[in-house]
Amino acid sequence: MSLEHPTSADRAQAVVALGGGHGLHASLSALRLLVDDLTVDELTAIVTVADNGGSSGRLRGEFNVLPPGDLRMALAALCRPDDWGSTWANVLQHRFGGSGEMRGHVVGNMLIVGLWELLGDHVDALDRVGRLLGAQGRVLPMALAPMDITARVAGLVDGDPEALTEVRGQVEVATTDGQIVSIDLEPPDPPVSDDALTAIAEADWVVLGPGSWFSSVLPHLRVAALREAIEQTSARVVVVLNLAGEAGETGGFDPADHLRVLSEHAPSLRVDAVLADPRDVDDAQIADLRAAVHALGGTLVLADVAVGDGTARHDPEKLAEAYAHVFAGPGEDAHDVPAPSGDR
């Protein structure tokens, strides 16, 4: 495909995207289009590894390995849309049915864990899976040891809505009935791949979000080595806001609230651009959002990046167009990023 976008950038960009789950999958699906379009020449995903549920949680518990599910989804997003890439993406994402012990397991999860056992090296194994798939980018774990998310949550104590309760585990945090105040990780200072730190140091852009804010996006900023690398890199930082609040994590949040908790978890973080869909920002919120963006040192970019069916999902082509606009340099607060050709 060919994207119509600004071309003021004098060379292709090196981009690092951080997150996990469906949000990172959407971001990488868009960024992969910019690899095709030669706007991006190096693409690295650094993926949350704190999942404790489903197939990933079962494999993590049985083999004491990193949960592979978010890593698998990132690899699938980087597959080319040709027959080879599409076939392997489908194989990677295939979930077993039936009624036995294999029910619910995912082929890609087992492939990744099998290579970890054979090679004894998380990064080497993921690189080999990427080569098998023909992935247009590299996938790295956020840390090299399994970890748990812990959250301080208000509203779980009857009669005392301000009392804080500790909730432990990614699934438990993502589905809490209370209001999350902050998160941390256990262990608090996990080992980090040198490759991940190098990718951040050498990037032109670092992308944070979209995704589950407290269980996929913010965990990267609670890993000291990653947070310091992001704060110290010469790369510019773009934050991509979600299309809607997420029940159990950010229910009741407005767009500015997302940036507030981002700043609370990484007070020294400076942001160059914040990307939001105008349909998620009403007239009463726009001034607060713009002020929150400016407080982080950035500019606000409003762009139609949602699929056309009314659901809160990012459209890869629209998001790719918005990324290309941001990477080319939006200047002052920007609005109405041109939609890609063939807009749906």
DRENTOR-617251 format. One record per atom (N, C-alpha, C): x, y, z; residue in one letter. Coordinates in steps of 0.02 Angstrom, whole numbers, plus 50000, padded with zeros to 5 digits. Each point is the difference from the previous one (the first is absolute). Example, Ala and Ser with C-alpha at 12.3 -4.5 7.8 and 13.67 -1.06 7.14 Angstrom:
residues 2
506604971650390a 499555005950000a 500455006050000a 499825005349964s 500425005950003s 499615005550037s 
END
This chain:
residues 344
500434994150000m 499575005950000m 500445006250000m 499715005649982s 500375006350000s 499625004950043s 500355002950048l 499695004850044l 500165007049976l 499505004450004e 500115007049984e 500135003650066e 500615002550008h 500165003150064h 500565005049989h 500135004450048p 500555004849995p 500674996449991p 500465003149966t 500644996949986t 500585004550023t 499895003950052s 500525004650022s 500574996550035s 499884993950026a 500564996350031a 500504998349946a 500655001250015d 500504999249947d 500254992949994d 499774995450042r 500204993049994r 499494995850037r 500034993549987a 499564995450036a 500175000150075a 499504998550040q 500055000750072q 500094993250034q 500385000050055a 500044994250044a 499505001150056a 499554995150009v 499445000850047v 500004994350049v 499905001650064v 499904995050053v 499295001050027v 499614994650001a 499325000350026a 499954995850063a 499725002850053l 499954996650064l 499274999050019l 499844994150026g 499324998550021g 499904992550002g 499384998049991g 499844992950001g 499294998849975g 499844993749990g 499324998149983g 499745002949935g 499355001249999h 499675002349939h 500215007149981h 500155004250050g 500225006849985g 500655000149961g 500504996250024l 500634999849965l 499924996649932l 499584994949995h 499864996849936h 499745005149950h 499555004450021a 499735005149955a 500545004949979a 500425002150048s 500535004749985s 500514997049951s 500204993850012l 500494996849956l 499714998649931l 499364998349997s 499684998949934s 500045006449958s 499925005850033a 500065006349964a 500725001649983a 500454999150047l 500715001649988l 500294995449946l 499774993849997r 500254995549948r 499845002649930r 499435003549993l 499845003049936l 500515005449981l 500265003450050l 500505005249987l 500684997149983l 500124993750021v 500604996549977v 499944998749925v 499424997649979d 499884999049928d 500085006549962d 499775005550030d 500005006549967d 500675003650005d 500484996950035l 500685002650008l 500035006350044l 499465001350038t 500025005350049t 500374997750063t 499954993650014v 500344996950057v 500474994649973v 500625000250021d 500474994849976d 500224995250055d 499925001950064e 500144995550056e 499425000450049e 499704994350014l 499424999850043l 500114994750055l 499965002250062t 500114995550057t 499415000650048t 499734994350020a 499484999950051a 500304997750066a 499875003650053i 500204997950068i 499354998750038i 499924993750021v 499344997450017v 499944998350074v 499435002050029t 499854998350069t 500004992550012t 500314997750053v 500024992850016v 499794998950072v 499375001550014a 499734999150068a 499354996150000a 499794997349943d 499364996549996d 500004993850045d 499454999050035n 499954994150043n 499364996149987n 499695001149942g 499374996749985g 500034996149935g 499504995849987g 499934996549938g 500584995349985g 500124998949936s 500554995649978s 500675002550026s 500115006549996s 500645002950023s 500114998650074s 499485001150040g 500074998850072g 500134992750016g 499684995549963r 500114992950012r 500714997949983r 500265002449944l 500684998449980l 500505003250048l 499875006150019r 500445003450048r 500054996050065r 499424997850025g 499994996350063g 500334993249996g 499914996649943e 500274993249994e 500754999949987e 500245004849959f 500694999849979f 500435005650029f 499705004550040n 500365005550030n 500365004249947n 499625001949949v 500265004049945v 499605006549996v 500245004549957l 499615006049985l 499334998049969l 499475003550015p 499374998749965p 500075001949927p 499884995349953p 500165001449930p 499455003549960p 499395000750027g 499445002049960g 500065006849966g 500205005250038d 500065006649970d 500585000349950d 500534996250013l 500564999549952l 499764996949935l 499594994750006r 499724996749941r 499585004849959r 499565003850034m 499575004649964m 500405005449963m 500545002250031a 500435005049968a 500334997149937a 500244993950005l 500304996749941l 499484999249945l 499404998050017a 499474999249949a 499855006649965a 500005005450037a 499865006649970a 500535002149950a 500604997450007l 500555002049957l 500074995649938l 499554995249992c 500024995649941c 499775003849938c 500334998749944r 499785002949937r 499314997549981r 499625003849960p 499334997849980p 500004995249941p 500594997449980d 500024995249945d 499814993050025d 500014995049956d 499774993450018d 500414997150057d 500675000749997w 500434997350052w 499865003350067w 499995006750000g 499905003550063g 499314998850029g 499485000149958s 499324999050024s 499914992950028s 500304995249965t 499944993150024t 500324999250068t 500615002550007w 500354999250064w 499685004150056w 499735005949983a 499645003950051a 499404996150026a 499644996849954n 499424995950021n 500214994050042n 500564996749979v 500254994350039v 500205002450071v 500355005550002l 500255002650064l 499425001550047l 499445002449973q 499435002250041q 499494994450011q 500114994249970h 499504994650005h 499944997450072h 499384999850024r 499864997750068r 499664993249996r 500264995150037f 499714993349999f 499324999950033f 499554996149969g 499354998750030g 500014993450038g 499454996349994g 499964993650034g 499835000850073g 500064994550035s 499815000050071s 500554997350045s 500604998949973g 500544997250039g 500475005350027g 500604997850021e 500485004550031e 500265005349952e 499974998849934m 500255004949952m 499505005549986m 499394999250022r 499495005049986r 500225006950024r 499955004949955g 500175006850017g 500725001949988g 500444995249991h 500705001749985h 500065002649928h 500505004149989v 500115003249936v 500654997449970v 499984998449935v 500584997049967v 500625004450009v 499935006449988g 500575004550005g 500315000250069g 499584999750051n 500264999950069n 500454993950011n 499784994349975m 500384993850010m 500645000049959m 499965002949940l 500605000549958l 500535004250035l 499795005850027i 500485004450033i 500304996850062i 499584996950041v 500254996850061v 500464994249982v 499834996249948g 500444994549978g 500685002549980g 500045005549964l 500655002749980l 500385002850061l 499645002950047w 500345002350061w 500334994150035w 499654994450003e 500294994250034e 500614997349961e 499954999849934l 500544997349959l 500625004650000l 499885006549994l 500565004749991l 500235003150065l 499575000550049g 500195003150063g 500125007449996g 499715003249948d 500125007249990d 499355003149974d 499695004450040h 499365002949980h 500055003949934h 500515004249995v 500055004449942v 500164996049937v 500484995450004d 500184996049942d 499404996049975d 499614997250045a 499424996149980a 499485004349965a 499875005950026l 499515004449968l 500255002349931l 500655001349994d 500285001949935d 499914994349950d 500094993850022r 499934994449954r 499284999049978r 499535001050047v 499294999749980v 499855005649949v 500275005950012g 499905005549954g 500274998449930g 500574996849996r 500284998249935r 499574994749965r 499744995350039l 499564994949972l 499385003349969l 499735004950034l 499395003349977l 500135005049944l 500625002249993g 500145005649956g 499755006550029g 500025000650066a 499745005950034a 500385006349980a 499645005449991q 500305006449979q 500155004350062q 500404997350044g 500175003450061g 500244995050051g 500195002550057r 500284995850052r 499575000550063r 499934994450036v 499604999850060v 500454998150059v 499985004150053l 500414998950059l 499565000350062l 500164996150052p 499615000450062p 500205006250040p 499515002550039m 500125005750044m 500534998450052m 500024993750022a 500484997850050a 500164992749987a 500534997550030l 500234993249987l 499804995250056l 499565002150043a 499754995650054a 499255001250007a 499634994750017p 499285001050011p 499885005050057p 499455003749994m 499865005050051m 499245000350011m 499815003150054d 499305001250015d 499875007450008d 499425002249979i 499785006850011i 499625000250067i 500165004950040t 499615001450061t 499715007049994t 499385000750021a 499655006449995a 499715002050066a 500015006550014r 499645002850057r 499335002449973r 499484997350028v 499325001049972v 499555002950054v 499645005349982a 499515002950046a 499304997349984a 499565000450049g 499314998349988g 499814992850011g 500444996150029l 499854992950012l 499804998650072l 500055005050043v 499834999050071v 499335003350014v 499514996050020d 499345002650015d 500045005450054d 499685005649985g 499965005450049g 500615004550001g 500524998449963d 500605004249998d 500275000349929d 499695004249958p 500195000149929p 500725002449987p 500315003250050e 500685002549991e 500534994950021e 499804994750035a 500484995050023a 500314996449940a 500654998650005l 500364996849945l 500104992650016l 499894995949949t 500104992850004t 500514998049948t 500464995550017e 500484997649951e 499694994249961e 500035000649934v 499764994849954v 500614997549961v 500094993449996r 500604997249969r 499814995749940r 500385000949946g 499914996049940g 499695004049943g 500244999049939q 499755003949943q 499264999149989q 499774993750002v 499284998849989v 499595003350055v 500224999450062e 499635002850056e 499995007749997e 500565003049979v 500035007249994v 499545002349943v 500024996549944a 499615002049942a 499254999450011a 499794995950048t 499294998850010t 499745002450068t 500405004050035t 499785002350066t 499375004249996t 499604999650052d 499395004150005d 500155006950030d 500605001050025g 500175006450031g 500335004749950g 500265005550027q 500345005149961q 500754999450012q 500384998349949i 500724999250007i 500335006850012i 500425000450050v 500355006150017v 500714999949971v 500344994350008s 500684999449975s 500184992649995s 500544998649963i 500244993249994i 500754999750014i 500224994050017d 500714998450006d 500104993049973d 500634997750000l 500174993449975l 500364996050054l 499914993649999e 500394995450041e 500314994749953e 500664999349999p 500495003950038p 500035007249975p 500215004650043p 499985007149982p 500535002149950p 500534996249994d 500545002049954d 500234993949960d 499594997749953p 500164993949963p 500565001149950p 500364994749981p 500525000849949p 499695001849933p 500355004149962v 499765002549936v 500514998449946v 499764998249941s 500444998549944s 500395006149978s 500654999149990d 500415005449973d 499745002149931d 499724995349962d 499735001649934d 499435005050005d 499584999350051a 499455004750010a 500265007050016a 500495000450044l 500285006650018l 500355003249941l 500344996049960t 500345002749941t 499495002549949t 499464996249990a 499495002149952a 499705006750020a 499875001150064i 499725006450023i 500515005649990i 500634998650017a 500525005149994a 500105002249928a 499914995349952e 500145001549930e 499385001749960e 499425000450032a 499375001249964a 499935007449981a 499605001249949d 499785006749984d 499355001750036d 499574994850008w 499365000950035w 499884994250047w 499725001550058v 499764995150047v 499245000950006v 499634994549990v 499275000250001v 499754996550063v 499605003550040l 499684997250059l 499244999749989l 499714994150006g 499284999349989g 499874998949926g 499364998549986p 499434999350044p 500024993350037p 499504998850041g 499954993650035g 499745000850070g 499924994550035s 499775000250070s 500505004150040s 499775005650028w 500465005150024w 500424997650058w 499684996850049f 500364998050060f 500334993149994f 499764995849956s 500284993249996s 500424998749938s 500015004749951s 500414999049940s 500475005849985s 499785006150013v 500395005949981v 500445002450057v 499715001450058l 500385002850056l 500524995250029l 499924993349996p 500524995750028p 500705001449973p 500065002049937h 500675001649973h 500345005650040h 499605004650024l 500285005750036l 500144998450073l 499824994150023r 500174997850067r 500624995650001r 500274998449941v 500654996649995v 500535005449997v 500405000650052a 500455005750006a 500455000949938a 500294994649976a 500465000549943a 499655002549938a 499394997649988l 499625002349941l 499795007350008l 499755001750059r 499785007050011r 500595004849991r 500574998350028e 500585004449992e 500225000449928e 499974994449964a 500195000149929a 499535004549960a 499354999850015i 499525004249964i 500105007350018i 500155001450064e 500105007050021e 500655002949971e 500494995749988q 500665002449979q 500114999849925q 499584996349963t 500124999349928t 499895006749964t 500345000749945s 499885005949957s 499404999049956s 499714994150000a 499404998749961a 499425004350024a 499555001649954r 499395003550019r 499484994850021r 499565002150043v 499514995450030v 499305002049979v 499624995249976v 499295001249984v 499584995350043v 499495002750032v 499534996150039v 499354999549961v 499754993949992v 499394998849963v 499454998350050v 499495004250003l 499464998950048l 499504994749974l 499684996750046n 499494995249982n 499385003449972n 499584996249967l 499405002749969l 499425000450050l 500074996950057a 499485000250051a 500304997850066a 499695001950056g 500204997450064g 499884992550003g 500394996550041e 499964992850004e 499744997950068e 499434996750000a 499704997750064a 500504995750037a 500075001350065g 500464996150041g 500685003250006g 500185004549954e 500655003550006e 499905007549998e 499675002549949t 499945007249992t 499285002249990t 499534996150026g 499305002049996g 499915006850033g 499675004749965g 499905006750027g 500575004749986g 500564997649972f 500565004449982f 499815004149938f 500215006349999d 499985003749938d 500715000149971d 500105002449938p 500674999749970p 500555003150042p 499855005750033a 500525003350041a 500194995750060a 499534996150027d 500154995750057d 500544994949982d 499984997449938h 500514995349978h 500695003150004h 500055006349979l 500655003450003l 500205001650071l 499515001450042r 500165001450071r 500334994050033r 499714994149992v 500304994150032v 500664998149966v 500065001449936l 500644998949966l 500555004250033l 499855006350012s 500495004550031s 500144997950072s 499494997650037e 500114997850069e 500464994050004e 499984995749949h 500434994050001h 500695001349971h 500095005549964a 500665001849973a 500055007649998a 500125003150059p 499985007350005p 500495003649954p 500554996749982s 500515003349958s 499884998949926s 499484996449982l 499864998549930l 499785006449964l 500305001249942r 499795005449956r 499744997049935r 499465002749976v 499654997349942v 500005005249944v 500124997849939d 500015004549943d 499325000749966d 499614994650000a 499355000349968a 499534995250035a 499365001850003v 499474995650024v 499484999549945v 499854993849981l 499544998649946l 499334997750028l 499465003349981a 499344998350025a 499505000449942a 499474996150006d 499455000349951d 499515005350024d 499805004749956p 499565005450023p 499334997650026p 499774994149979r 499364997550023r 500034997850073r 500604999350027d 500074998150070d 500135006150045d 499995005949970v 500145006250037v 499435004849988v 499585001150050d 499445004649988d 500225007250014d 499555004749987d 500175007150005d 500215001950071d 499714996650050a 500165001750069a 500694997350021a 500264995249962q 500644996750019q 500605002849963q 499885003449944i 500565001749956i 500495004750033i 499765004950038a 500465004750032a 500424996550052a 499704995650040d 500384996350050d 500514995449967d 499804996849946l 500474995649966l 500595003949971l 499855005649968r 500555003949971r 500475002550055r 499735002050057a 500425002350056a 500434994250026a 499714994050005a 500384994350023a 500564998249952a 499865000549936v 500524998649950v 500565005150004v 499825006350005h 500505005350005h 500424999350063h 499694997750055a 500374999150062a 500544994749993a 499894995349956l 500504994849986l 500515002249948l 499915006049972g 500475002749951g 499824998449928g 499394997449988g 499844997649933g 499475004149964g 499844997849940t 499465002849960t 499464994749993t 499395002349992l 499434995649992l 499844999049927l 499944993849979v 499814998349931v 499344996450003v 499495002849968l 499344996949996l 499924996949931l 499834993649998a 499944996649936a 499484994550006a 499634999049947d 499534994449996d 500404993649991d 500034996050052v 500394993849997v 499594993850017v 499345000850005a 499574994450020a 499714996649938a 499844993550008v 499644996549948v 499325003249992v 499694998849943g 499385003549984g 499374996950025g 500044994850042d 499404996650022d 499765002250069d 500325005250027g 499785002650065g 500314996750060g 500394994749990t 500324996850057t 500665003650016t 500234999050061a 500615003450023a 500624996049980a 500104999649934r 500584996549973r 500365004549950r 500674999750000h 500395004049954h 500014996849931h 499945004249949d 500064997849931d 500745000549980d 500314994549978p 500725000249986p 500205005449949p 499615000749946e 500195004949949e 499945007150026e 499455001450036k 499925006750028k 500545001550052k 500154995150042l 500515001150051l 500695000849968l 500134996249946a 500635000749964a 500075007149972a 499455002649972e 500015006849973e 500145005150055e 499704999050058a 500125004650055a 500724999650024a 500274993950005y 500704999350020y 500465003549950y 499874999049936a 500425003249949a 499985007650007a 499425002750015h 499945007250010h 500415002350060h 499954996250056v 500375001850060v 500754999549988v 500224994649967f 500714998949989f 500305005449955f 499585002749956a 500245005349955a 500045006750036a 499695000550059g 500045006150039g 499385004249994g 499524999550048p 499385003849993p 500055007350017p 500565002150032g 500065007050018g 499545001850058g 499615005349992e 499535002050052e 499444994950006e 499575000850050d 499444995450009d 499654999049933d 499914993749982a 499774998449933a 499314996850003a 499615001249948h 499334997449996h 499884997349930h 499514995649995d 499764997749934d 500574997249958d 500354995050028v 500504996549960v 499654996849941v 500265000949939p 499664997349941p 499894992650006p 499414997649980a 499854992950002a 500344996549941a 500214993650008p 500314996449946p 499524998849943p 500284998949940s 499584998549943s 499634993650013s 499394999649975g 499604994050012g 499724999950070g 499935005850032d 499755000350068d 499334996450006d 499954995850053r 499384996150008r 499545003550050r 
END
